[in-house]
Amino acid sequence: MTSRRTPPHFITLVILTGFSPMSLNMFLPALTEIANDLSTSYSTASLAISGYLAVTAFLQLVVGPVSDRFGRRPVIICALFVFVFASAGCALAENIETFLFFRVLQSGVVAGYTLSLAIVRDTRPEREAVSLIGYIGMTMAIAPMLGPMFGGIVASQFGWRAIFLVYATISFGL
């Protein structure tokens, strides 16, 4: 049995870290399809990018102090729950307003990146933490390159809504 004080596996932290840029970039190849399906302009659909980034910037400032107060694990679990809910909402959206609302909620997954760094720093000796933070940084560099490729494959095979179902499924599994 795992204790509540046991730090998460490093691979979990890497996946949490990669989820933030993946959730930003993976749906980009389907943006035109989303706009067409939801009967809106491409420029309106692209608000899904700027809205996500704006809330992400704000949340990065808030997540640290909130996790200091309530703990890292509860904040990450809450962020993943919101992300699963928001991903399902995006997949089921029937209009652009609903889609954009849930898309902005998805930005809560940034807690995974922000807190992964803090968890490594909190649970590992300094020399080991520096090395692990390097791997986490590498994930932040690779994920934006892989996201659109995976998203394009999923969207071309199963439609744009499947991208958001993939988000929900993977984050629910974490």
N, C-alpha and C positions, 0 to 999 in steps of 0.2 A: 504494500500500500504506500502511496506517495504522500508525504507530509505536505502540509500547506506551506512549509518553509523551504521545501525543496525547490531550487531554481529550475525554471523550465529548460528543456533540452535546447541546445544551441540551434539545432535545425528548426525548431519551432520559432525561435527568435528571427532566424534568417527568413523564414516564410512570412512572418508578420511584417518584417521590414520590406520585403519585396512586394507585398500586397498593396502598399500605398501607390507606388508608381505604376504597378500593373493595372490597378483599378482606374488610374488616370488615363493610361495609354491604350489599354486593350480594346476599348470600344471605338477608338478613332476610325478604323477602317469602315465601320458600319454607320458613321455619322450621317452620310447622305441617305442611306436606307432608313435610318431612324426618322429623319426629317420627312421623307416621303410617306412613310407608314403613319406618322402622326399628323400628317397634313399641315406642315409648317415649313418655313423657310430654313435653309441651311444655317443662316446667321442666327436664327432663334435657337435652333438645335445646338449650335456651338456654345450657347450660354452654359451648357452642361460642363464645359471645360472651365470657363472663367469662374462660374459659381463654385465649382468644386475647389478650385485653387484658392479663392478668397476665404472660404470657410476653413480650408486646410491651414492657411497662414494663421488665422485666428486660433484654431484649436492647438496648434503647436505651442502657442503661448500659454494656453490654459491647462493642457493635459498634465504638464509637469507638476504644478502646484496642487492640482486635484488629486493626482496619484500620491503626492507626498501626504496629503490629508487622509485619503481613504485606502491607499495601498495600490500597488502596481497591478496585481492580479485582478481585483474587482473592476478597475478602469478598463483593462484590456478586454475582459469578458463582456463588459457593457458595450464597449466599442464594437466588438465582433457581433454581438446580438443586434445592435443597431444596423451594422453593415449587412447582415443576413436579411433583416427586415427590409432595408432600403433596396437591396439588390432584387428581392422578390417584387417589391413595389415598382421598380424600373421595368422589370420583365413583364409585369401585368398592366403597365400604364396604357391607357386608351387615348390620352391627349398629352400635349407637350407640357402643360402646366403640372400635371401629376408626375410626369417623367422628371422634370427639372426639380421638383420638390424632393423626390426620392434620391435623385442624383446628388443633390447637395448633402442630404443625410449620409450618403455613402462616404463622404469625406472624413467621417469619424474614424475610419480605419487608420488614419495617420497616427493615432495613438500607438499602433503597433510599432511603427518606426521610432517614434519619439521615446517610447518606453523600453524598447529593445536595447537601445543604447544605455539607458539608465539602469536597466536590470543587469546588464553585463558589468557595468561599473560598480554596481552595488554588491554583486555576488562573486566576483572573481578578483584574484590578486592583480595588482597594477600591471605587471608584465604580461600576464595572460589576457587581461582586459584589452590592452592595446592591440594585441594580435587579433582578438575576436572582433573588435570594433572595425578593424581593417577588412575583415570578411563581410561584415555588415555593410560597410561602405561599398564594397565590390558589388554586393547585391543591389544597392541603389543605383549603380552604374549599369548593370546588366539588365535589370528588369524593364527599364524603358525601351530597350532595344528588342526584347523578346515579346513584350506585350502586344504591340500592333501585329506582329506575325501570328501569334496564337489567336488573337481576336479576329484577324482576317480569315483564318482557317475555319474557326468556329462559325463566324457569320456566313461565310460562303456555303458551308455544309448544312447549317441548321437555322440560320436567320439571326438577326441581331438580338432578339430576346434571349437566345441561348447563352450569349456572353454573360448576361446578368444572372442566369441560372447557374452558370459555372462559378461565378463569384460566390453566390450564395452557398453552393454545395461545398466548395473548398473551405470557405471561412467557417461554415457550420462544422466541418470536420476537424478544425483546429481546436 
